[in-house]
Amino acid sequence: MAAARDILGDLLREFYQAFGMPEEGPPPGCDVTAMLGGNGVAEAELLILRTALSDGVARRQFRACRDIIEDLATRLTGEELLRELCGIPVPQNGFEQLSSGVFWFALASSLDSRRGDPPVTPLDQIVRLPVPLKIQMMIHGSLVLRLYVALVYMREGVLNDLIRESSKAGGRCSAQVSKLLNSDYVRRIRNALSHGSFSAGIAGLVFRDDHGVIAATPGFLNWLCTWLMLIQLQGLAASARKPHVA
C-alpha cells in the first residue's frame, strides 16, 4: 500500500521556500502530518497556506521587500546611515523619543530568549502549557511587540522625520530605509498591526488588512527586525552626536 501523502508538510516546505529564510521550516523527508497524528490542523490553516502560495501580488511584494533588506544588510553594517543622519537637525525631544523606542524594542527582543532552558512566563503558576507551545507563543509575542514599536510607534516619530529629511538631502542609505518602511509588504504588516488584525498560524504570523491576508514566517520577521533595530540604533547614535534644535 502506498504511503499517505504528507499534505501539510509539503505545503509548509513550499511556503517556507517562497516566503521564509534558508533552512527554515520542516526538512525534506520530515512527515509533518504523521508527527501531528490525530492532532491535525484546521482546514483554515491549510487554506491560509494555499492562498499565500497562489497570491502573485503578495509574492512580488515579498520579493521586493527582501531585495531592499539584502541591500540594507550590507549598508547598515557600516556607518553610512549614521553619517547621513548626523547631518540632519534633531528636535529637542528627539533623543528621549528615540531612546524610549530603542529600549522598548530591546525589551521585546529579550522575550525571545531560547538558551536551552525551559521558557519562564509570568503565568506559569496559573496556566500550565506544553513547552513547545510556550516557545512558539514567546517567539510570536516578541515579534509582534518589536514590529509594533518599529513600524507603528516609531513610524510617525523623530526617526521617520530624520530618515525622510536625510533622503531628501541625497542620503542613499536613508533613501533605501525609507523605501523599506514604505514597501507594500511592510506597509501591509503595519496596517494590520495598527488598524487591521493579526494572529498566530502554523507557519508564523498572519496579518489581515484591507487588501487581504499575508502570512509571514518567524525567520523572515526576525531578519526584518534585526535591520529595523540597527536603523533605530543608528538614529539614536546620530541624535546623541549633535546639538538639538527647538
Contacts in CASP RR format, 6 or more apart in sequence:
PFRMAT RR
TARGET T0000
AUTHOR 0000-0000-0000
METHOD contacts of the structure
MODEL  1
MAAARDILGDLLREFYQAFGMPEEGPPPGCDVTAMLGGNGVAEAELLILR
TALSDGVARRQFRACRDIIEDLATRLTGEELLRELCGIPVPQNGFEQLSS
GVFWFALASSLDSRRGDPPVTPLDQIVRLPVPLKIQMMIHGSLVLRLYVA
LVYMREGVLNDLIRESSKAGGRCSAQVSKLLNSDYVRRIRNALSHGSFSA
GIAGLVFRDDHGVIAATPGFLNWLCTWLMLIQLQGLAASARKPHVA
4 33 0 8 1.000
4 34 0 8 1.000
5 33 0 8 1.000
6 29 0 8 1.000
6 31 0 8 1.000
6 32 0 8 1.000
6 33 0 8 1.000
6 34 0 8 1.000
7 33 0 8 1.000
7 46 0 8 1.000
8 32 0 8 1.000
8 33 0 8 1.000
8 36 0 8 1.000
8 40 0 8 1.000
8 41 0 8 1.000
8 46 0 8 1.000
8 202 0 8 1.000
9 26 0 8 1.000
9 30 0 8 1.000
9 31 0 8 1.000
9 32 0 8 1.000
9 33 0 8 1.000
11 46 0 8 1.000
11 49 0 8 1.000
11 50 0 8 1.000
11 53 0 8 1.000
12 25 0 8 1.000
12 26 0 8 1.000
12 32 0 8 1.000
12 49 0 8 1.000
12 202 0 8 1.000
12 203 0 8 1.000
13 25 0 8 1.000
13 26 0 8 1.000
13 28 0 8 1.000
14 49 0 8 1.000
14 53 0 8 1.000
15 49 0 8 1.000
15 52 0 8 1.000
15 53 0 8 1.000
15 203 0 8 1.000
15 215 0 8 1.000
15 217 0 8 1.000
16 24 0 8 1.000
16 25 0 8 1.000
16 26 0 8 1.000
16 203 0 8 1.000
16 217 0 8 1.000
18 52 0 8 1.000
18 53 0 8 1.000
18 59 0 8 1.000
18 62 0 8 1.000
19 52 0 8 1.000
19 59 0 8 1.000
19 62 0 8 1.000
19 215 0 8 1.000
19 216 0 8 1.000
19 217 0 8 1.000
19 220 0 8 1.000
20 217 0 8 1.000
20 219 0 8 1.000
20 220 0 8 1.000
21 217 0 8 1.000
21 219 0 8 1.000
21 220 0 8 1.000
21 223 0 8 1.000
24 217 0 8 1.000
24 218 0 8 1.000
24 219 0 8 1.000
24 220 0 8 1.000
25 217 0 8 1.000
26 32 0 8 1.000
33 40 0 8 1.000
41 202 0 8 1.000
45 201 0 8 1.000
45 202 0 8 1.000
48 201 0 8 1.000
48 203 0 8 1.000
48 206 0 8 1.000
48 213 0 8 1.000
48 215 0 8 1.000
49 202 0 8 1.000
49 203 0 8 1.000
49 215 0 8 1.000
51 213 0 8 1.000
52 58 0 8 1.000
52 213 0 8 1.000
52 214 0 8 1.000
52 215 0 8 1.000
55 214 0 8 1.000
58 185 0 8 1.000
58 214 0 8 1.000
61 183 0 8 1.000
61 184 0 8 1.000
61 185 0 8 1.000
61 188 0 8 1.000
61 214 0 8 1.000
62 185 0 8 1.000
62 214 0 8 1.000
64 183 0 8 1.000
64 184 0 8 1.000
64 185 0 8 1.000
65 180 0 8 1.000
65 183 0 8 1.000
65 184 0 8 1.000
65 185 0 8 1.000
65 186 0 8 1.000
65 224 0 8 1.000
66 220 0 8 1.000
68 176 0 8 1.000
68 179 0 8 1.000
68 180 0 8 1.000
68 183 0 8 1.000
69 180 0 8 1.000
69 223 0 8 1.000
69 224 0 8 1.000
69 227 0 8 1.000
71 176 0 8 1.000
72 173 0 8 1.000
72 176 0 8 1.000
72 177 0 8 1.000
72 180 0 8 1.000
72 227 0 8 1.000
73 227 0 8 1.000
75 81 0 8 1.000
75 172 0 8 1.000
75 173 0 8 1.000
75 176 0 8 1.000
76 173 0 8 1.000
76 227 0 8 1.000
76 230 0 8 1.000
76 231 0 8 1.000
76 234 0 8 1.000
79 234 0 8 1.000
80 172 0 8 1.000
80 173 0 8 1.000
81 173 0 8 1.000
81 174 0 8 1.000
81 177 0 8 1.000
81 231 0 8 1.000
81 234 0 8 1.000
81 235 0 8 1.000
82 234 0 8 1.000
82 235 0 8 1.000
82 237 0 8 1.000
82 238 0 8 1.000
84 166 0 8 1.000
84 169 0 8 1.000
84 170 0 8 1.000
84 171 0 8 1.000
84 172 0 8 1.000
84 173 0 8 1.000
84 174 0 8 1.000
85 162 0 8 1.000
85 163 0 8 1.000
85 166 0 8 1.000
85 174 0 8 1.000
85 234 0 8 1.000
85 235 0 8 1.000
85 238 0 8 1.000
85 239 0 8 1.000
86 238 0 8 1.000
86 241 0 8 1.000
86 242 0 8 1.000
87 166 0 8 1.000
87 169 0 8 1.000
87 238 0 8 1.000
87 242 0 8 1.000
88 162 0 8 1.000
88 165 0 8 1.000
88 166 0 8 1.000
88 169 0 8 1.000
88 238 0 8 1.000
89 242 0 8 1.000
89 244 0 8 1.000
89 245 0 8 1.000
90 158 0 8 1.000
90 162 0 8 1.000
90 238 0 8 1.000
90 239 0 8 1.000
90 242 0 8 1.000
90 244 0 8 1.000
90 245 0 8 1.000
91 158 0 8 1.000
91 161 0 8 1.000
91 244 0 8 1.000
91 245 0 8 1.000
91 246 0 8 1.000
92 244 0 8 1.000
92 245 0 8 1.000
92 246 0 8 1.000
93 158 0 8 1.000
94 158 0 8 1.000
94 239 0 8 1.000
94 244 0 8 1.000
95 236 0 8 1.000
95 239 0 8 1.000
95 240 0 8 1.000
95 244 0 8 1.000
97 157 0 8 1.000
97 158 0 8 1.000
98 154 0 8 1.000
98 158 0 8 1.000
98 159 0 8 1.000
98 232 0 8 1.000
98 235 0 8 1.000
98 236 0 8 1.000
98 239 0 8 1.000
99 236 0 8 1.000
101 149 0 8 1.000
101 153 0 8 1.000
101 154 0 8 1.000
101 232 0 8 1.000
102 229 0 8 1.000
102 232 0 8 1.000
102 233 0 8 1.000
102 236 0 8 1.000
104 145 0 8 1.000
104 149 0 8 1.000
104 153 0 8 1.000
105 146 0 8 1.000
105 149 0 8 1.000
105 150 0 8 1.000
105 228 0 8 1.000
105 229 0 8 1.000
105 232 0 8 1.000
106 229 0 8 1.000
108 141 0 8 1.000
108 142 0 8 1.000
108 145 0 8 1.000
108 146 0 8 1.000
108 149 0 8 1.000
109 142 0 8 1.000
109 146 0 8 1.000
109 225 0 8 1.000
109 229 0 8 1.000
110 142 0 8 1.000
111 138 0 8 1.000
111 141 0 8 1.000
111 142 0 8 1.000
111 145 0 8 1.000
112 138 0 8 1.000
112 139 0 8 1.000
112 141 0 8 1.000
112 142 0 8 1.000
112 143 0 8 1.000
112 222 0 8 1.000
113 119 0 8 1.000
113 138 0 8 1.000
114 135 0 8 1.000
114 139 0 8 1.000
118 131 0 8 1.000
118 134 0 8 1.000
119 131 0 8 1.000
119 134 0 8 1.000
119 135 0 8 1.000
119 138 0 8 1.000
121 134 0 8 1.000
121 138 0 8 1.000
129 137 0 8 1.000
136 200 0 8 1.000
137 200 0 8 1.000
139 218 0 8 1.000
140 200 0 8 1.000
140 204 0 8 1.000
140 205 0 8 1.000
140 218 0 8 1.000
143 205 0 8 1.000
143 218 0 8 1.000
143 221 0 8 1.000
143 222 0 8 1.000
143 225 0 8 1.000
144 193 0 8 1.000
144 198 0 8 1.000
144 205 0 8 1.000
146 225 0 8 1.000
146 228 0 8 1.000
146 229 0 8 1.000
147 189 0 8 1.000
147 190 0 8 1.000
147 193 0 8 1.000
147 221 0 8 1.000
147 224 0 8 1.000
147 225 0 8 1.000
148 193 0 8 1.000
150 225 0 8 1.000
150 228 0 8 1.000
150 229 0 8 1.000
150 232 0 8 1.000
151 181 0 8 1.000
151 186 0 8 1.000
151 189 0 8 1.000
151 190 0 8 1.000
151 193 0 8 1.000
151 228 0 8 1.000
152 190 0 8 1.000
152 193 0 8 1.000
152 194 0 8 1.000
154 160 0 8 1.000
154 232 0 8 1.000
155 181 0 8 1.000
155 190 0 8 1.000
158 239 0 8 1.000
159 231 0 8 1.000
159 232 0 8 1.000
159 235 0 8 1.000
160 181 0 8 1.000
162 235 0 8 1.000
162 238 0 8 1.000
162 239 0 8 1.000
163 174 0 8 1.000
163 177 0 8 1.000
163 178 0 8 1.000
163 181 0 8 1.000
163 231 0 8 1.000
164 178 0 8 1.000
166 174 0 8 1.000
167 174 0 8 1.000
167 175 0 8 1.000
167 177 0 8 1.000
167 178 0 8 1.000
177 231 0 8 1.000
180 186 0 8 1.000
180 227 0 8 1.000
185 214 0 8 1.000
186 224 0 8 1.000
188 207 0 8 1.000
188 209 0 8 1.000
188 211 0 8 1.000
188 214 0 8 1.000
189 207 0 8 1.000
189 214 0 8 1.000
189 216 0 8 1.000
191 209 0 8 1.000
191 210 0 8 1.000
192 198 0 8 1.000
192 207 0 8 1.000
192 208 0 8 1.000
192 209 0 8 1.000
193 207 0 8 1.000
196 207 0 8 1.000
196 208 0 8 1.000
196 209 0 8 1.000
196 210 0 8 1.000
197 207 0 8 1.000
197 208 0 8 1.000
198 205 0 8 1.000
198 206 0 8 1.000
198 207 0 8 1.000
198 208 0 8 1.000
199 205 0 8 1.000
199 206 0 8 1.000
200 206 0 8 1.000
201 215 0 8 1.000
203 215 0 8 1.000
203 217 0 8 1.000
204 215 0 8 1.000
204 216 0 8 1.000
204 217 0 8 1.000
204 218 0 8 1.000
204 221 0 8 1.000
205 215 0 8 1.000
205 216 0 8 1.000
205 218 0 8 1.000
205 221 0 8 1.000
206 213 0 8 1.000
206 214 0 8 1.000
206 215 0 8 1.000
206 216 0 8 1.000
207 213 0 8 1.000
207 214 0 8 1.000
207 215 0 8 1.000
207 216 0 8 1.000
END
